[in-house]
Amino acid sequence: MNIERIFRRYGRKISAVDDNGNVVCSAECFVQPLRYKNKMYLEGTPTEIGLNESGYYLFLAPAGYSIENAADNGYLTDGNNEYHIDRYEDIYVGEKIYFRWAIIRLRFPDSYPAYNHFT
């Protein structure tokens, strides 16, 4: 089975938003919580599968997904949640990008007061 077909069939729609609030890309992607199964990580939220550590998620997207525009001051959204991109990389097969992955975390834009150093 072709990897793009897997994304289309099983993924959910995730939009990349730039720092101006414009949607630059939307596609079916995967967002899954990062979980740890050993007892080294004592903080976090216990889940049925393992341990969910501090709102971090693994993000997988098809090769053509434009994550660069959302990586600096933008974000990813599924319509309900917003995610900040901590790190991303391309996965290659030969010379061709096969898919893209990122470590993302929940974004809380309204949790801090706005700071304006010009006033």
Sequence and secondary structure as in RCSB ss.txt:
>XXXX:A:sequence
MNIERIFRRYGRKISAVDDNGNVVCSAECFVQPLRYKNKMYLEGTPTEIGLNESGYYLFLAPAGYSIENAADNGY
LTDGNNEYHIDRYEDIYVGEKIYFRWAIIRLRFPDSYPAYNHFT
>XXXX:A:secstr
  HHHHHHHH EEEEEE TTS EEEEEEEEEEEEEE STT  SSEE SSSEEEEEEEEEEEETT   HHHHSS E
EE SS EEEEEEEEEEEETTEEEEEEEEEEE  TTSS    TT 
